[in-house]
Amino acid sequence: MEKPVVILSEYNPQWEDQFEYEKKQIFAVVGDKMLGIEHIGSTSVQGLKAKPIIDILAGVRDLNLVSSLIGPLSEVDFEYVPKADLTDRRFFRKGQWGRGTCHLHICKINSREWDEMLLFRDYLRKFPKAAEEYALLKSELSSLYKNDRPVYTKQKEPFIREVIDKAYKTFQ
């Protein structure tokens, strides 16, 4: 299986509409289990370049519930993708491998995982300079690792961690 490539797109205001559509789809099949659904990732930050993949964060009371969501979520085209390295969340993809249109991250609501994903998004939304720095980093990394999305993602981690640390100090 070839590695998915990194293609960044200019911000598209339709990403918000796409998120709202997906949110309704998810609520239609598992709404009673979801305690919160949030638009996260670069597509949730106005003006930020992004891979055109909508990242969705969904909160549940208990991660053990996720196995009961696999069937219903498949009805709206979300495929469960087991990832051994993800211990605090579960991952679903909509679309073909390497060409997904949405990523659904399910974790325990108000857990560290939940909080940090929202802190990162909220910090970039509140501080455009940080979003600009992130866009620059992503552009540089996408040209260096265009054909290696896992390495591209890994190389962003120090910046993301730094922003989350700043966000904890700013918002808490």
Backbone torsions as a table, in degrees:
resi	resn	phi	psi	omega
1	MET	NA	126.8	-179.7
2	GLU	-77.0	153.3	-179.2
3	LYS	-74.3	142.4	177.3
4	PRO	-69.0	142.8	-179.7
5	VAL	-85.5	161.6	178.8
6	VAL	-100.7	116.1	176.6
7	ILE	-127.8	116.3	178.3
8	LEU	-95.5	141.6	177.2
9	SER	-118.2	152.7	172.4
10	GLU	-63.2	154.4	179.8
11	TYR	-53.8	137.6	179.1
12	ASN	-125.4	117.3	-179.4
13	PRO	-60.7	-18.7	178.0
14	GLN	-69.6	-15.5	178.1
15	TRP	-60.1	-36.4	178.5
16	GLU	-65.1	-41.5	177.2
17	ASP	-64.1	-39.9	179.1
18	GLN	-63.4	-42.2	176.6
19	PHE	-58.6	-48.1	-178.4
20	GLU	-59.5	-40.1	177.7
21	TYR	-61.9	-48.9	-178.9
22	GLU	-64.0	-38.9	178.3
23	LYS	-58.8	-45.4	178.5
24	LYS	-62.5	-41.0	179.3
25	GLN	-61.6	-45.6	-179.2
26	ILE	-64.0	-47.3	179.0
27	PHE	-60.9	-34.0	-179.0
28	ALA	-63.2	-33.0	-176.4
29	VAL	-102.2	-24.7	-177.7
30	VAL	-142.2	22.4	-174.3
31	GLY	-54.3	-35.0	-178.0
32	ASP	-68.5	-17.9	-179.2
33	LYS	-94.8	-19.7	-175.8
34	MET	-89.9	126.2	178.8
35	LEU	-95.0	-9.4	177.5
36	GLY	-175.0	145.1	175.4
37	ILE	-136.0	125.2	-175.7
38	GLU	-128.6	147.0	172.6
39	HIS	-85.6	121.2	-179.3
40	ILE	-126.6	-175.7	178.2
41	GLY	77.0	-179.8	-174.0
42	SER	-64.0	-29.9	179.8
43	THR	-68.8	-11.9	179.8
44	SER	-93.1	-0.3	-177.7
45	VAL	-112.0	110.8	-176.8
46	GLN	-53.7	130.6	176.6
47	GLY	87.5	-8.1	-175.3
48	LEU	-88.8	132.1	172.1
49	LYS	-60.9	148.1	-178.1
50	ALA	-158.3	157.5	163.1
51	LYS	-66.4	135.3	-175.8
52	PRO	-76.0	60.0	178.5
53	ILE	-125.2	122.8	-179.2
54	ILE	-79.5	120.1	175.8
55	ASP	-95.7	128.6	-177.9
56	ILE	-122.6	131.7	176.8
57	LEU	-107.8	125.9	178.4
58	ALA	-122.9	135.1	-179.0
59	GLY	-106.2	133.8	176.6
60	VAL	-122.9	162.6	179.4
61	ARG	-67.7	-37.3	-173.7
62	ASP	-148.0	129.6	-179.7
63	LEU	-61.8	-23.2	178.4
64	ASN	-64.7	-16.4	176.9
65	LEU	-71.5	-21.3	-170.6
66	VAL	-59.8	-36.1	-179.6
67	SER	-59.2	-31.5	178.8
68	SER	-77.4	-8.8	-179.2
69	LEU	-95.3	-14.4	-174.5
70	ILE	-58.4	-48.5	179.9
71	GLY	-62.1	-55.3	-179.8
72	PRO	-58.7	-40.5	-179.6
73	LEU	-67.2	-29.1	177.7
74	SER	-66.2	-24.8	177.9
75	GLU	-64.9	-23.5	176.6
76	VAL	-112.9	28.7	170.2
77	ASP	70.8	21.0	173.1
78	PHE	-95.2	122.8	-178.8
79	GLU	-102.1	129.9	176.5
80	TYR	-71.3	131.2	178.6
81	VAL	-121.3	100.8	180.0
82	PRO	-63.7	131.8	178.0
83	LYS	-133.2	111.3	-175.7
84	ALA	-60.0	-30.2	-177.3
85	ASP	-77.6	-10.0	178.7
86	LEU	-97.2	99.8	-178.6
87	THR	-95.4	-25.2	-175.4
88	ASP	-103.9	4.4	177.3
89	ARG	-155.9	165.7	176.6
90	ARG	-119.7	149.6	-171.8
91	PHE	-121.1	133.4	175.0
92	PHE	-127.2	148.5	179.6
93	ARG	-126.3	143.4	171.6
94	LYS	-114.1	126.1	-177.3
95	GLY	105.8	171.8	-177.6
96	GLN	-67.7	154.6	177.3
97	TRP	-57.1	129.2	-179.6
98	GLY	80.3	-8.6	179.6
99	ARG	-134.4	31.7	-177.5
100	GLY	-64.6	151.9	177.0
101	THR	-101.6	-24.0	179.8
102	CYS	-144.7	146.0	171.1
103	HIS	-121.1	129.0	179.3
104	LEU	-112.2	120.2	179.7
105	HIS	-109.3	118.4	179.6
106	ILE	-110.1	126.8	177.6
107	CYS	-141.8	174.0	177.7
108	LYS	-69.2	130.6	-178.2
109	ILE	-63.2	142.0	179.8
110	ASN	62.4	17.9	173.6
111	SER	-80.0	173.6	176.8
112	ARG	-59.1	-42.5	178.6
113	GLU	-57.8	-49.2	179.1
114	TRP	-59.2	-52.4	-176.9
115	ASP	-59.5	-44.2	-175.5
116	GLU	-68.8	-36.7	177.8
117	MET	-64.4	-40.1	179.3
118	LEU	-73.0	-37.5	177.6
119	LEU	-61.1	-43.3	179.8
120	PHE	-61.3	-49.2	179.2
121	ARG	-59.3	-49.0	-175.6
122	ASP	-65.1	-35.6	178.5
123	TYR	-65.7	-45.1	179.3
124	LEU	-65.0	-34.4	178.0
125	ARG	-68.6	-38.2	-176.0
126	LYS	-80.9	-30.1	-175.6
127	PHE	-120.5	89.6	-177.4
128	PRO	-56.0	-30.5	178.9
129	LYS	-62.2	-41.7	177.8
130	ALA	-65.0	-38.9	177.9
131	ALA	-64.5	-38.9	177.3
132	GLU	-63.8	-43.0	177.9
133	GLU	-61.8	-41.2	179.4
134	TYR	-65.0	-42.2	178.3
135	ALA	-60.7	-42.2	178.8
136	LEU	-63.3	-47.0	178.2
137	LEU	-59.0	-46.1	-179.5
138	LYS	-61.6	-39.9	178.8
139	SER	-63.9	-44.8	179.0
140	GLU	-62.4	-47.3	-178.3
141	LEU	-66.6	-35.0	-179.2
142	SER	-68.0	-30.0	176.2
143	SER	-78.2	-33.2	178.1
144	LEU	-73.3	-37.6	-172.2
145	TYR	-123.8	36.0	-176.9
146	LYS	-51.8	-37.7	-176.3
147	ASN	-100.0	16.4	-179.1
148	ASP	-144.2	78.0	-176.1
149	ARG	-60.3	-38.2	177.7
150	PRO	-59.5	-40.8	178.8
151	VAL	-70.2	-41.0	176.1
152	TYR	-53.5	-48.4	-179.4
153	THR	-63.4	-45.1	-179.0
154	LYS	-61.5	-39.4	-177.6
155	GLN	-68.6	-19.5	178.2
156	LYS	-80.4	-18.3	-171.8
157	GLU	-55.9	-44.0	180.0
158	PRO	-60.4	-40.7	178.7
159	PHE	-64.1	-45.8	-179.4
160	ILE	-59.9	-44.6	179.5
161	ARG	-61.0	-42.2	179.8
162	GLU	-62.4	-43.0	179.0
163	VAL	-65.7	-41.6	178.6
164	ILE	-62.1	-41.6	177.4
165	ASP	-61.4	-43.4	177.0
166	LYS	-63.3	-39.9	-178.7
167	ALA	-65.1	-39.8	176.1
168	TYR	-57.0	-43.8	-178.7
169	LYS	-69.7	-34.4	-176.0
170	THR	-78.3	-44.6	-170.5
171	PHE	-98.0	-13.6	-172.8
172	GLN	-109.0	NA	NA
